[in-house]
Amino acid sequence: MPTFPAVVRRLFATLLLVVGSALLSGCAGMSYYAQAVSGQLDVWRRARPIEDVLADATLATATRARLERVIALRDFARDTLHLPDGGSFHAYADLGRGYVVWNVVAAPEFDLAPLQSCFLVVGCLDYRGFFSRTDAERYAADLAARGDDVYVGGVPAYSTLGWFDDPVLNTFLAWPEIDLAELIFHELAHQRLYVPDDTRFNESFASAVAEAGVLAWFAHDPAAHGRAVAELARQRRVARLVLDLRADLATLYGGGSDAASKRRHKAELFEGLRARLRASAGEQPGDAYETWVAAPWNNARVAALVTYNDFVDDFLALFEACGGDYERFYRSAAAAARAPADRRLAALHREAQHCTGQPPARAGENAPGL
């Protein structure tokens, strides 16, 4: 955990960002940033160093084992995946709720491009996060009232990109090992490479790092590795179904049909997606999966899933082209990130062609520009 003076310095820097952003954004901006600061302060207030938590003799056995697993995952991320090991995941906070923030994604009724929210430091994002579910739903209702498709999703963790020390949260500590590993590797990947104003690139990169990391984490246990392969394959099948639907929706929205016809066909496409998702789940999908499939589908929900999955296969292809060498992979991903936004996917493909001829990276070598 940071010392008290360090927290004060970081809080002061945060307040400067808040005031500056609010002045640029008007009164609504001030209100939004105020809740962001209040929420972050609450997370800090609840955080305790993991070492102190483990020193408590009354700590539940299951919680102790889970925190020790987090330490092992954190060390693995540093030593094997070459991800940063600053202050993140060195403390634990019980927030007393199921999610740390709620993200609101919105898109026009006949357009898959998500509406963006722009901030200092992180740039423009394809969503807006709130520490209060009520605030998130109020904001979503305002967007829906003007005709946008909206999606409100609970988020178990987020990355402050190394600006602050992100703690382990109760919102994900009890997750199955594969999901816990995937989340920790994903969030730490944001600290390794982050491109302002390109949420899709950032989230796809982090998702790819997490997928490769999970397979590496379970490599020592054939049975567990097999389960991880099966689970990741299931996730990719689901993502592919949504990505395929995107193409059908884009064709519909770009056509010359009237609004009523587009709405009817749009509803049919989403019902078809539900059927394909159920068919892909196998014989026993489980209640949680069925609830997820049955929930309302719209452009915003599709946009949220596309954001996290669109370039994952491309990043994994780059990782394979780099021979599974994490430093070469990060170096190549950073090179692609320097391309203009509309050329980054092509840049990823070029880097995959070039990476096979690169010499192995030295341990600890940072990718250029990181």
C-alpha positions as a LaTeX table, in Angstrom:
\begin{tabular}{lrrr}
\hline
Residue & $x$ (\AA) & $y$ (\AA) & $z$ (\AA) \\
\hline
Met1 & 0.00 & 0.00 & 0.00 \\
Pro2 & 1.23 & 3.56 & $-0.63$ \\
Thr3 & 2.25 & 5.68 & 2.33 \\
Phe4 & $-0.07$ & 8.43 & 3.53 \\
Pro5 & 1.99 & 11.22 & 1.87 \\
Ala6 & 1.96 & 9.25 & $-1.38$ \\
Val7 & $-1.81$ & 8.91 & $-1.19$ \\
Val8 & $-2.13$ & 12.64 & $-0.56$ \\
Arg9 & 0.06 & 13.44 & $-3.57$ \\
Arg10 & $-1.93$ & 11.13 & $-5.80$ \\
Leu11 & $-5.22$ & 12.48 & $-4.50$ \\
Phe12 & $-4.05$ & 16.04 & $-5.15$ \\
Ala13 & $-3.10$ & 15.08 & $-8.71$ \\
Thr14 & $-6.48$ & 13.43 & $-9.15$ \\
Leu15 & $-8.30$ & 16.52 & $-7.92$ \\
Leu16 & $-6.37$ & 18.67 & $-10.37$ \\
Leu17 & $-7.47$ & 16.36 & $-13.17$ \\
Val18 & $-11.04$ & 16.46 & $-11.90$ \\
Val19 & $-11.18$ & 20.25 & $-11.72$ \\
Gly20 & $-9.57$ & 20.66 & $-15.12$ \\
Ser21 & $-11.87$ & 18.14 & $-16.73$ \\
Ala22 & $-14.96$ & 19.61 & $-15.07$ \\
Leu23 & $-14.09$ & 23.08 & $-16.33$ \\
Leu24 & $-13.91$ & 21.65 & $-19.82$ \\
Ser25 & $-17.07$ & 19.59 & $-19.47$ \\
Gly26 & $-19.45$ & 21.94 & $-17.64$ \\
Cys27 & $-21.64$ & 21.23 & $-14.62$ \\
Ala28 & $-22.52$ & 17.68 & $-15.66$ \\
Gly29 & $-18.81$ & 16.98 & $-15.92$ \\
Met30 & $-18.19$ & 18.23 & $-12.39$ \\
Ser31 & $-20.89$ & 15.94 & $-11.02$ \\
Tyr32 & $-19.52$ & 12.94 & $-12.87$ \\
Tyr33 & $-15.93$ & 13.47 & $-11.79$ \\
Ala34 & $-17.00$ & 14.09 & $-8.20$ \\
Gln35 & $-18.56$ & 10.63 & $-8.00$ \\
Ala36 & $-15.45$ & 9.16 & $-9.60$ \\
Val37 & $-13.18$ & 10.68 & $-6.94$ \\
Ser38 & $-15.55$ & 9.69 & $-4.15$ \\
Gly39 & $-15.71$ & 6.13 & $-5.42$ \\
Gln40 & $-11.94$ & 5.83 & $-5.77$ \\
Leu41 & $-11.43$ & 7.21 & $-2.27$ \\
Asp42 & $-13.84$ & 4.62 & $-0.90$ \\
Val43 & $-11.84$ & 1.83 & $-2.55$ \\
Trp44 & $-8.64$ & 3.21 & $-1.01$ \\
Arg45 & $-10.26$ & 3.56 & 2.41 \\
Arg46 & $-11.25$ & $-0.09$ & 2.44 \\
Ala47 & $-7.93$ & $-1.46$ & 1.14 \\
Arg48 & $-5.52$ & $-3.26$ & 3.47 \\
Pro49 & $-2.13$ & $-4.76$ & 2.56 \\
Ile50 & $-2.55$ & $-8.44$ & 1.78 \\
Glu51 & 0.23 & $-9.24$ & 4.22 \\
Asp52 & $-1.79$ & $-7.63$ & 7.02 \\
Val53 & $-4.93$ & $-9.50$ & 6.01 \\
Leu54 & $-3.05$ & $-12.81$ & 5.98 \\
Ala55 & $-1.60$ & $-12.05$ & 9.42 \\
Asp56 & $-5.11$ & $-12.08$ & 10.91 \\
Ala57 & $-5.49$ & $-15.43$ & 12.68 \\
Thr58 & $-9.29$ & $-15.23$ & 12.33 \\
Leu59 & $-9.16$ & $-15.00$ & 8.53 \\
Ala60 & $-11.34$ & $-17.62$ & 6.86 \\
Thr61 & $-9.37$ & $-20.51$ & 5.39 \\
Ala62 & $-10.94$ & $-20.08$ & 1.96 \\
Thr63 & $-10.13$ & $-16.36$ & 1.86 \\
Arg64 & $-6.54$ & $-17.06$ & 2.91 \\
Ala65 & $-6.10$ & $-19.62$ & 0.14 \\
Arg66 & $-7.57$ & $-17.25$ & $-2.44$ \\
Leu67 & $-5.32$ & $-14.36$ & $-1.43$ \\
Glu68 & $-2.28$ & $-16.63$ & $-1.54$ \\
Arg69 & $-3.34$ & $-17.66$ & $-5.04$ \\
Val70 & $-3.51$ & $-13.99$ & $-6.03$ \\
Ile71 & 0.07 & $-13.53$ & $-4.84$ \\
Ala72 & 1.15 & $-16.52$ & $-6.92$ \\
Leu73 & $-0.69$ & $-15.18$ & $-9.98$ \\
Arg74 & 0.84 & $-11.74$ & $-9.49$ \\
Asp75 & 4.33 & $-13.23$ & $-9.30$ \\
Phe76 & 3.66 & $-15.37$ & $-12.36$ \\
Ala77 & 2.48 & $-12.32$ & $-14.29$ \\
Arg78 & 5.74 & $-10.56$ & $-13.47$ \\
Asp79 & 8.17 & $-13.44$ & $-13.96$ \\
Thr80 & 6.62 & $-15.31$ & $-16.88$ \\
Leu81 & 4.31 & $-12.88$ & $-18.66$ \\
His82 & 6.64 & $-9.90$ & $-18.12$ \\
Leu83 & 3.80 & $-7.72$ & $-16.88$ \\
Pro84 & 4.39 & $-4.79$ & $-14.50$ \\
Asp85 & 4.57 & $-5.47$ & $-10.77$ \\
Gly86 & 4.04 & $-2.08$ & $-9.19$ \\
Gly87 & 1.56 & $-1.70$ & $-6.38$ \\
Ser88 & $-1.45$ & $-3.32$ & $-8.01$ \\
Phe89 & $-2.98$ & $-6.40$ & $-6.38$ \\
His90 & $-0.83$ & $-5.97$ & $-3.27$ \\
Ala91 & $-3.82$ & $-4.94$ & $-1.13$ \\
Tyr92 & $-7.32$ & $-6.28$ & $-0.55$ \\
Ala93 & $-10.59$ & $-4.37$ & $-0.26$ \\
Asp94 & $-14.04$ & $-5.69$ & 0.55 \\
Leu95 & $-16.48$ & $-3.23$ & $-1.00$ \\
Gly96 & $-19.57$ & $-4.92$ & 0.37 \\
Arg97 & $-21.15$ & $-5.17$ & $-3.09$ \\
Gly98 & $-20.97$ & $-7.38$ & $-6.15$ \\
Tyr99 & $-19.36$ & $-4.93$ & $-8.58$ \\
Val100 & $-16.92$ & $-2.07$ & $-8.23$ \\
Val101 & $-18.40$ & 0.01 & $-11.07$ \\
Trp102 & $-21.21$ & $-0.17$ & $-13.60$ \\
Asn103 & $-20.37$ & 0.69 & $-17.20$ \\
Val104 & $-22.89$ & 2.28 & $-19.53$ \\
Val105 & $-22.50$ & 1.55 & $-23.24$ \\
Ala106 & $-24.71$ & 3.32 & $-25.77$ \\
Ala107 & $-25.11$ & 3.20 & $-29.54$ \\
Pro108 & $-27.63$ & 4.67 & $-32.00$ \\
Glu109 & $-30.64$ & 2.52 & $-32.87$ \\
Phe110 & $-29.29$ & 1.67 & $-36.32$ \\
Asp111 & $-25.54$ & 1.97 & $-35.81$ \\
Leu112 & $-23.04$ & $-0.28$ & $-34.02$ \\
Ala113 & $-20.51$ & 2.48 & $-33.28$ \\
Pro114 & $-20.56$ & 3.07 & $-29.50$ \\
Leu115 & $-20.92$ & 6.59 & $-28.19$ \\
Gln116 & $-17.66$ & 7.78 & $-26.65$ \\
Ser117 & $-16.92$ & 9.56 & $-23.39$ \\
Cys118 & $-13.68$ & 11.53 & $-23.34$ \\
Phe119 & $-11.50$ & 12.22 & $-20.30$ \\
Leu120 & $-8.09$ & 13.56 & $-19.46$ \\
Val121 & $-5.21$ & 11.04 & $-19.39$ \\
Val122 & $-7.11$ & 7.97 & $-20.65$ \\
Gly123 & $-8.60$ & 9.70 & $-23.69$ \\
Cys124 & $-11.93$ & 8.64 & $-25.20$ \\
Leu125 & $-13.61$ & 5.41 & $-24.10$ \\
Asp126 & $-16.47$ & 3.40 & $-25.58$ \\
Tyr127 & $-18.28$ & 3.46 & $-22.24$ \\
Arg128 & $-18.79$ & 5.54 & $-19.11$ \\
Gly129 & $-18.31$ & 4.02 & $-15.66$ \\
Phe130 & $-20.13$ & 4.84 & $-12.43$ \\
Phe131 & $-19.45$ & 3.71 & $-8.87$ \\
Ser132 & $-23.21$ & 3.81 & $-8.22$ \\
Arg133 & $-25.60$ & 1.52 & $-10.08$ \\
Thr134 & $-28.35$ & 4.09 & $-9.59$ \\
Asp135 & $-26.25$ & 6.78 & $-11.25$ \\
Ala136 & $-25.41$ & 4.43 & $-14.12$ \\
Glu137 & $-29.03$ & 3.51 & $-14.71$ \\
Arg138 & $-30.09$ & 7.17 & $-14.54$ \\
Tyr139 & $-27.52$ & 8.09 & $-17.18$ \\
Ala140 & $-28.56$ & 5.12 & $-19.32$ \\
Ala141 & $-32.22$ & 6.14 & $-19.05$ \\
Asp142 & $-31.37$ & 9.63 & $-20.31$ \\
Leu143 & $-29.61$ & 8.13 & $-23.34$ \\
Ala144 & $-32.45$ & 5.69 & $-23.99$ \\
Ala145 & $-34.97$ & 8.54 & $-23.84$ \\
Arg146 & $-33.33$ & 10.14 & $-26.84$ \\
Gly147 & $-33.55$ & 6.90 & $-28.81$ \\
Asp148 & $-30.18$ & 5.22 & $-28.22$ \\
Asp149 & $-29.68$ & 1.54 & $-27.49$ \\
Val150 & $-28.13$ & 1.25 & $-24.02$ \\
Tyr151 & $-26.48$ & $-1.48$ & $-21.97$ \\
Val152 & $-25.58$ & $-1.30$ & $-18.27$ \\
Gly153 & $-23.09$ & $-3.92$ & $-17.11$ \\
Gly154 & $-21.57$ & $-4.54$ & $-13.70$ \\
Val155 & $-17.76$ & $-4.57$ & $-13.71$ \\
Pro156 & $-15.77$ & $-6.55$ & $-11.11$ \\
Ala157 & $-12.46$ & $-4.72$ & $-11.66$ \\
Tyr158 & $-10.83$ & $-1.89$ & $-13.56$ \\
Ser159 & $-7.32$ & $-0.64$ & $-14.18$ \\
Thr160 & $-6.08$ & 2.82 & $-13.28$ \\
Leu161 & $-3.16$ & 2.19 & $-15.68$ \\
Gly162 & $-0.55$ & 2.40 & $-12.94$ \\
Trp163 & $-1.63$ & 5.84 & $-11.72$ \\
Phe164 & $-2.87$ & 4.21 & $-8.53$ \\
Asp165 & $-2.38$ & 0.87 & $-6.81$ \\
Asp166 & $-5.38$ & $-1.23$ & $-7.80$ \\
Pro167 & $-6.32$ & $-3.62$ & $-4.97$ \\
Val168 & $-7.72$ & $-7.12$ & $-5.10$ \\
Leu169 & $-11.48$ & $-6.82$ & $-4.60$ \\
Asn170 & $-14.11$ & $-9.06$ & $-3.07$ \\
Thr171 & $-15.96$ & $-8.69$ & $-6.37$ \\
Phe172 & $-13.72$ & $-11.29$ & $-8.00$ \\
Leu173 & $-11.66$ & $-12.94$ & $-5.24$ \\
Ala174 & $-13.95$ & $-15.99$ & $-5.02$ \\
Trp175 & $-14.00$ & $-16.62$ & $-8.77$ \\
Pro176 & $-12.82$ & $-19.96$ & $-10.21$ \\
Glu177 & $-9.08$ & $-20.04$ & $-10.74$ \\
Ile178 & $-9.25$ & $-19.71$ & $-14.52$ \\
Asp179 & $-11.45$ & $-16.61$ & $-14.30$ \\
Leu180 & $-9.35$ & $-15.09$ & $-11.54$ \\
Ala181 & $-6.15$ & $-15.59$ & $-13.51$ \\
Glu182 & $-7.74$ & $-14.19$ & $-16.65$ \\
Leu183 & $-8.87$ & $-11.04$ & $-14.84$ \\
Ile184 & $-5.55$ & $-10.34$ & $-13.11$ \\
Phe185 & $-3.54$ & $-10.84$ & $-16.30$ \\
His186 & $-6.01$ & $-8.70$ & $-18.26$ \\
Glu187 & $-5.86$ & $-5.76$ & $-15.86$ \\
Leu188 & $-2.07$ & $-5.86$ & $-15.56$ \\
Ala189 & $-1.77$ & $-5.96$ & $-19.35$ \\
His190 & $-3.32$ & $-2.49$ & $-19.48$ \\
Gln191 & $-0.33$ & $-1.23$ & $-17.50$ \\
Arg192 & 2.04 & $-2.71$ & $-20.08$ \\
Leu193 & 0.42 & $-1.18$ & $-23.18$ \\
Tyr194 & $-2.36$ & 1.38 & $-23.41$ \\
Val195 & $-3.31$ & 3.58 & $-26.36$ \\
Pro196 & $-5.46$ & 6.64 & $-25.62$ \\
Asp197 & $-8.69$ & 6.88 & $-27.62$ \\
Asp198 & $-8.74$ & 3.23 & $-28.79$ \\
Thr199 & $-10.76$ & 1.09 & $-26.39$ \\
Arg200 & $-11.12$ & $-1.78$ & $-28.84$ \\
Phe201 & $-7.35$ & $-2.08$ & $-29.39$ \\
Asn202 & $-6.63$ & $-1.85$ & $-25.65$ \\
Glu203 & $-9.24$ & $-4.37$ & $-24.52$ \\
Ser204 & $-8.46$ & $-6.84$ & $-27.30$ \\
Phe205 & $-4.76$ & $-6.66$ & $-26.42$ \\
Ala206 & $-5.46$ & $-7.25$ & $-22.73$ \\
Ser207 & $-7.86$ & $-10.10$ & $-23.52$ \\
Ala208 & $-5.24$ & $-11.78$ & $-25.72$ \\
Val209 & $-2.54$ & $-11.44$ & $-23.06$ \\
Ala210 & $-4.93$ & $-12.90$ & $-20.51$ \\
Glu211 & $-5.80$ & $-15.87$ & $-22.73$ \\
Ala212 & $-2.16$ & $-16.68$ & $-23.44$ \\
Gly213 & $-1.35$ & $-16.16$ & $-19.77$ \\
Val214 & $-4.06$ & $-18.52$ & $-18.55$ \\
Leu215 & $-2.78$ & $-21.32$ & $-20.79$ \\
Ala216 & 0.76 & $-20.73$ & $-19.53$ \\
Trp217 & $-0.41$ & $-20.69$ & $-15.90$ \\
Phe218 & $-2.05$ & $-24.11$ & $-16.21$ \\
Ala219 & 0.67 & $-25.64$ & $-18.40$ \\
His220 & 2.08 & $-27.65$ & $-15.47$ \\
Asp221 & $-1.25$ & $-29.44$ & $-14.86$ \\
Pro222 & $-2.51$ & $-31.37$ & $-17.92$ \\
Ala223 & $-6.03$ & $-31.83$ & $-16.56$ \\
Ala224 & $-6.42$ & $-28.19$ & $-15.55$ \\
His225 & $-4.83$ & $-27.08$ & $-18.81$ \\
Gly226 & $-7.37$ & $-29.13$ & $-20.74$ \\
Arg227 & $-10.23$ & $-27.49$ & $-18.85$ \\
Ala228 & $-8.73$ & $-24.06$ & $-19.53$ \\
Val229 & $-8.43$ & $-24.82$ & $-23.24$ \\
Ala230 & $-12.08$ & $-25.92$ & $-23.32$ \\
Glu231 & $-13.30$ & $-22.84$ & $-21.44$ \\
Leu232 & $-11.32$ & $-20.41$ & $-23.56$ \\
Ala233 & $-12.58$ & $-22.14$ & $-26.70$ \\
Arg234 & $-16.14$ & $-21.73$ & $-25.45$ \\
Gln235 & $-15.53$ & $-18.03$ & $-24.86$ \\
Arg236 & $-14.13$ & $-17.64$ & $-28.36$ \\
Arg237 & $-17.14$ & $-19.43$ & $-29.89$ \\
Val238 & $-19.49$ & $-17.03$ & $-28.12$ \\
Ala239 & $-17.42$ & $-14.05$ & $-29.22$ \\
Arg240 & $-17.36$ & $-15.30$ & $-32.81$ \\
Leu241 & $-21.15$ & $-15.59$ & $-32.89$ \\
Val242 & $-21.48$ & $-11.98$ & $-31.75$ \\
Leu243 & $-18.82$ & $-10.77$ & $-34.19$ \\
Asp244 & $-20.60$ & $-12.58$ & $-37.03$ \\
Leu245 & $-23.87$ & $-10.93$ & $-36.04$ \\
Arg246 & $-22.18$ & $-7.55$ & $-36.26$ \\
Ala247 & $-21.66$ & $-8.06$ & $-39.99$ \\
Asp248 & $-25.33$ & $-8.93$ & $-40.50$ \\
Leu249 & $-26.45$ & $-5.89$ & $-38.52$ \\
Ala250 & $-24.10$ & $-3.61$ & $-40.43$ \\
Thr251 & $-25.59$ & $-4.85$ & $-43.70$ \\
Leu252 & $-29.10$ & $-4.24$ & $-42.39$ \\
Tyr253 & $-28.36$ & $-0.74$ & $-41.12$ \\
Gly254 & $-26.62$ & 0.25 & $-44.34$ \\
Gly255 & $-29.54$ & $-0.85$ & $-46.48$ \\
Gly256 & $-32.39$ & 1.23 & $-47.80$ \\
Ser257 & $-35.24$ & $-0.27$ & $-45.77$ \\
Asp258 & $-37.49$ & 1.99 & $-43.73$ \\
Ala259 & $-37.10$ & 2.24 & $-39.94$ \\
Ala260 & $-40.00$ & $-0.10$ & $-39.14$ \\
Ser261 & $-38.60$ & $-2.81$ & $-41.40$ \\
Lys262 & $-35.13$ & $-2.40$ & $-39.90$ \\
Arg263 & $-36.52$ & $-2.72$ & $-36.37$ \\
Arg264 & $-38.36$ & $-5.91$ & $-37.26$ \\
His265 & $-35.36$ & $-7.49$ & $-38.96$ \\
Lys266 & $-33.08$ & $-6.33$ & $-36.13$ \\
Ala267 & $-35.27$ & $-8.14$ & $-33.59$ \\
Glu268 & $-35.19$ & $-11.28$ & $-35.74$ \\
Leu269 & $-31.40$ & $-11.17$ & $-35.94$ \\
Phe270 & $-31.08$ & $-10.91$ & $-32.16$ \\
Glu271 & $-33.51$ & $-13.81$ & $-31.66$ \\
Gly272 & $-31.39$ & $-15.82$ & $-34.06$ \\
Leu273 & $-28.31$ & $-14.96$ & $-32.01$ \\
Arg274 & $-29.99$ & $-16.31$ & $-28.87$ \\
Ala275 & $-30.73$ & $-19.59$ & $-30.64$ \\
Arg276 & $-27.13$ & $-19.94$ & $-31.83$ \\
Leu277 & $-25.75$ & $-19.07$ & $-28.39$ \\
Arg278 & $-27.92$ & $-21.74$ & $-26.79$ \\
Ala279 & $-26.90$ & $-24.29$ & $-29.41$ \\
Ser280 & $-23.21$ & $-23.56$ & $-28.87$ \\
Ala281 & $-23.41$ & $-24.09$ & $-25.11$ \\
Gly282 & $-23.72$ & $-27.88$ & $-25.19$ \\
Glu283 & $-26.09$ & $-30.03$ & $-23.16$ \\
Gln284 & $-25.77$ & $-28.28$ & $-19.77$ \\
Pro285 & $-25.19$ & $-24.55$ & $-20.22$ \\
Gly286 & $-26.24$ & $-23.65$ & $-16.67$ \\
Asp287 & $-28.67$ & $-21.08$ & $-15.31$ \\
Ala288 & $-26.16$ & $-18.21$ & $-15.36$ \\
Tyr289 & $-25.45$ & $-18.70$ & $-19.05$ \\
Glu290 & $-29.15$ & $-18.93$ & $-19.91$ \\
Thr291 & $-29.82$ & $-15.73$ & $-17.96$ \\
Trp292 & $-27.03$ & $-14.01$ & $-19.88$ \\
Val293 & $-28.36$ & $-15.24$ & $-23.24$ \\
Ala294 & $-31.97$ & $-14.33$ & $-22.44$ \\
Ala295 & $-31.16$ & $-10.77$ & $-21.34$ \\
Pro296 & $-32.13$ & $-7.99$ & $-23.79$ \\
Trp297 & $-29.86$ & $-7.68$ & $-26.82$ \\
Asn298 & $-29.25$ & $-4.45$ & $-28.70$ \\
Asn299 & $-26.51$ & $-2.53$ & $-30.48$ \\
Ala300 & $-24.95$ & $-1.35$ & $-27.22$ \\
Arg301 & $-24.57$ & $-4.87$ & $-25.86$ \\
Val302 & $-23.05$ & $-6.05$ & $-29.12$ \\
Ala303 & $-20.67$ & $-3.06$ & $-29.08$ \\
Ala304 & $-19.55$ & $-3.94$ & $-25.54$ \\
Leu305 & $-18.66$ & $-7.51$ & $-26.55$ \\
Val306 & $-17.01$ & $-6.41$ & $-29.78$ \\
Thr307 & $-14.83$ & $-3.98$ & $-27.83$ \\
Tyr308 & $-13.26$ & $-6.79$ & $-25.80$ \\
Asn309 & $-12.97$ & $-9.36$ & $-28.57$ \\
Asp310 & $-12.62$ & $-7.79$ & $-32.01$ \\
Phe311 & $-8.82$ & $-8.04$ & $-32.38$ \\
Val312 & $-8.12$ & $-10.90$ & $-29.96$ \\
Asp313 & $-7.45$ & $-13.43$ & $-32.72$ \\
Asp314 & $-5.13$ & $-10.95$ & $-34.42$ \\
Phe315 & $-3.13$ & $-10.37$ & $-31.23$ \\
Leu316 & $-2.92$ & $-14.11$ & $-30.58$ \\
Ala317 & $-1.67$ & $-14.62$ & $-34.13$ \\
Leu318 & 0.99 & $-12.00$ & $-33.45$ \\
Phe319 & 1.95 & $-13.77$ & $-30.21$ \\
Glu320 & 2.31 & $-17.06$ & $-32.09$ \\
Ala321 & 4.32 & $-15.39$ & $-34.86$ \\
Cys322 & 6.66 & $-14.06$ & $-32.18$ \\
Gly323 & 7.26 & $-17.62$ & $-31.01$ \\
Gly324 & 5.48 & $-17.12$ & $-27.70$ \\
Asp325 & 8.18 & $-14.62$ & $-26.68$ \\
Tyr326 & 6.35 & $-12.06$ & $-24.56$ \\
Glu327 & 8.89 & $-9.28$ & $-24.98$ \\
Arg328 & 8.92 & $-9.63$ & $-28.77$ \\
Phe329 & 5.14 & $-9.69$ & $-28.72$ \\
Tyr330 & 4.89 & $-6.53$ & $-26.60$ \\
Arg331 & 7.46 & $-4.80$ & $-28.78$ \\
Ser332 & 5.51 & $-5.66$ & $-31.92$ \\
Ala333 & 2.16 & $-4.70$ & $-30.37$ \\
Ala334 & 3.61 & $-1.34$ & $-29.35$ \\
Ala335 & 4.85 & $-0.79$ & $-32.90$ \\
Ala336 & 1.36 & $-1.49$ & $-34.24$ \\
Ala337 & $-0.09$ & 0.89 & $-31.66$ \\
Arg338 & 1.92 & 3.75 & $-33.13$ \\
Ala339 & 0.06 & 3.43 & $-36.44$ \\
Pro340 & $-2.98$ & 5.67 & $-37.05$ \\
Ala341 & $-6.12$ & 4.22 & $-35.48$ \\
Asp342 & $-7.67$ & 3.16 & $-38.78$ \\
Arg343 & $-4.48$ & 1.31 & $-39.76$ \\
Arg344 & $-3.70$ & $-0.52$ & $-36.52$ \\
Leu345 & $-5.27$ & $-3.81$ & $-37.54$ \\
Ala346 & $-3.22$ & $-3.84$ & $-40.75$ \\
Ala347 & $-0.19$ & $-2.89$ & $-38.66$ \\
Leu348 & $-0.80$ & $-5.91$ & $-36.41$ \\
His349 & $-0.76$ & $-8.15$ & $-39.46$ \\
Arg350 & 2.48 & $-6.58$ & $-40.72$ \\
Glu351 & 4.09 & $-6.99$ & $-37.32$ \\
Ala352 & 3.13 & $-10.67$ & $-37.33$ \\
Gln353 & 5.00 & $-11.09$ & $-40.61$ \\
His354 & 8.04 & $-9.25$ & $-39.26$ \\
Cys355 & 8.15 & $-10.80$ & $-35.80$ \\
Thr356 & 9.19 & $-14.25$ & $-36.98$ \\
Gly357 & 12.53 & $-12.81$ & $-38.08$ \\
Gln358 & 13.26 & $-10.90$ & $-34.88$ \\
Pro359 & 15.89 & $-12.12$ & $-32.43$ \\
Pro360 & 14.63 & $-13.23$ & $-29.01$ \\
Ala361 & 14.15 & $-10.32$ & $-26.62$ \\
Arg362 & 16.30 & $-10.01$ & $-23.53$ \\
Ala363 & 14.53 & $-10.70$ & $-20.25$ \\
Gly364 & 13.18 & $-7.50$ & $-18.77$ \\
Glu365 & 13.47 & $-5.56$ & $-22.03$ \\
Asn366 & 10.63 & $-3.10$ & $-22.42$ \\
Ala367 & 8.77 & $-2.62$ & $-25.65$ \\
Pro368 & 9.60 & 0.70 & $-27.31$ \\
Gly369 & 7.36 & 3.50 & $-26.20$ \\
Leu370 & 6.09 & 1.69 & $-23.09$ \\
\hline
\end{tabular}
